[in-house]
């Protein structure tokens, strides 16, 4: 599916150029996002070197789009919001694990998701990051419901099944970049 989706996005931005970014800028960003999505879907991790590369790309594009202060505040907010959500996930995991014979294997979010929140914050700026995270959370919730229903129908339900969150963060960012609200 990724092999179809990302080339289709390249074609889309070629046919319908963004008012915010030139084609080559969007192409670099889409390539970065493609790497994040594929690695997160395959391995449930967002590598630190990938996050550093993304921060450099997002900082340059964010500064060009919004200016320095809005870019920096967006990065801080994105990282901070995701860090708080990570902390809440850790508390939830500990709480649930106390009442289970088998502790939870993974937390709700990982360090890569926190860093990706910062990267997307640099790209979207402040307050754009709030909309990007909102769309990511809504998309993640909808897809989780679909996965849950599908697992019930197939009788393969497993409690606390982990799904990678990076693709939803990327979706929220792309949604705001392609269709600014």
Residue pairs with C-beta under 8 A, 6 or more apart in sequence:
2 34
2 37
2 38
2 41
6 30
6 34
9 30
9 174
10 27
10 30
12 178
13 23
13 26
13 27
13 30
13 178
14 23
17 23
18 26
18 177
18 178
20 65
20 177
20 180
21 29
21 61
21 65
21 177
25 61
25 64
26 177
28 57
29 57
29 58
29 61
29 123
29 177
32 50
32 53
32 54
32 57
33 170
33 173
33 174
35 50
36 46
36 50
36 54
36 116
36 166
36 167
36 170
37 166
37 167
37 170
39 45
39 46
39 47
39 50
39 166
40 46
40 112
40 164
40 165
40 166
40 167
41 164
41 167
44 106
44 110
44 162
44 164
45 110
45 112
46 110
46 112
46 113
46 115
46 116
46 166
47 112
48 112
48 115
50 112
51 112
51 115
51 116
51 118
51 119
54 116
54 119
55 75
55 115
55 118
55 119
55 122
58 75
58 119
58 120
58 122
58 123
59 71
59 75
59 122
61 123
62 70
62 71
62 74
62 75
62 122
62 123
62 124
62 125
63 71
65 71
65 123
65 125
66 74
66 125
66 128
70 125
70 126
71 122
71 125
72 122
73 125
73 126
74 121
74 122
74 123
74 124
74 125
74 126
74 127
74 128
74 129
75 118
75 119
75 121
75 122
76 118
76 121
77 121
77 126
77 127
77 129
77 130
78 117
78 118
78 119
78 120
78 121
78 122
78 124
78 129
78 132
78 133
79 114
79 115
79 117
79 118
79 121
81 117
81 129
81 130
81 133
82 109
82 113
82 114
82 116
82 117
82 118
82 133
83 114
83 117
85 108
85 109
86 107
86 108
86 109
86 110
86 111
86 113
86 114
88 108
89 107
89 108
89 109
90 107
90 108
92 108
93 104
93 107
93 108
96 104
96 160
97 103
97 104
104 160
105 162
106 162
109 165
112 166
113 165
113 166
113 169
116 166
116 169
116 170
117 129
117 133
117 169
120 129
120 132
120 133
120 169
120 170
120 172
120 173
121 129
121 132
123 173
123 177
124 131
124 132
124 173
124 176
124 177
128 176
131 172
131 176
131 181
132 169
132 172
132 173
132 175
132 176
133 169
133 172
134 172
135 171
135 172
135 175
135 176
136 165
136 168
136 169
136 171
136 172
136 173
137 168
137 172
139 168
139 171
139 172
140 163
140 165
140 168
143 163
143 168
144 163
147 161
147 163
148 157
151 157
151 158
151 161
